[in-house]
Amino acid sequence: MNNAEDAALKKAMDWACGPGGVDCRPIQAGGPCYAPDDLIDMASYTFNYFCLNHGMTENFCDFNSTAALTNLDPSYGKCIFASR
């Protein structure tokens, strides 16, 4: 369960999709991970992409306490999460 506020998730996603260098096309309209009514799913995709490409460490991947590492596959529908 995620207890992060939507504003905090959005801010972290904006950073990841900008300065963080994440390719966020999959979470944009028409993309396989676009879920405008589920910010948590889109944030999960974004944070997963960033962490896989920058080192999967708890301190580095918590996005100001809006995310956490997990062993569960968060893929859903056509939105397939990459793994290492």
N, C-alpha and C positions, 0 to 999 in steps of 0.2 A: 504494500500500500504506500502511496506517495502522499506525503503531507505538505509538499511544497506549494506555495502560493502560485497562482497562474502568472502573476506579474514577475516573480522571480524566475520561473521557468522560461518565460518569454525573453527576459533579459539575458539569461544564460544561452538560450538558443540563438539570439541575435549576435552575441559575441562569437559563438562557435561557428555560425554561418558567415561571419565577417572575418575579423582578425584571426579567429581560430582555424580558418582554412577548410572547413567542412563543405563538401559538395552537397548543398541542400536542395538540389533539383528534385530528388525523390519525395520530399515533403511539400513541394509546391503543387498547385492545382494541376491535375493530370498525372502526377507522379504516383507510383505504386504505394507510397507511404503517406500520401496526403489524406489527412483525417481532420478536417477543420473543426469538428465537434469533439476531438480528443487530443488536447494539447499534450497530455502525458505520453501518448503513443508517439507523437511526432518528436517530442523532446527525447524520448528513449532512443529513437533512431539516430538523432543528431548526436547525442552524447556517446552512443556506441561507436559511431563512425570516428568521432574525434579520439576517443580513448584507444581504439585499435591502431590508429595511425600515430599516436603520440605516447604510448606507454600506458599499460593498464595498471595504474597504482591507485590505491584508495585516496590518497591525498590529492593526486592530480586530476582524478575523475569524479570528484564529488560536486563540482560546479556550485560552490558556495552552499553546500548542503541541500541541493535540489536533486542530486542523483546518488546512486550507490551501485557498487559492483554486484553482479549476481551470476550464478551459474546456470540460471534458467534461460532458455531461448525465448526472447520476447517477440519473435517473428509473428506476424498475423496476416492472413489473407495472402495477397501478392507482395506484401512488404517483408522481404527476407533480410534478416540482419546478418551481416558478415561476422565471422568468428576467426579466431587465430588458429 
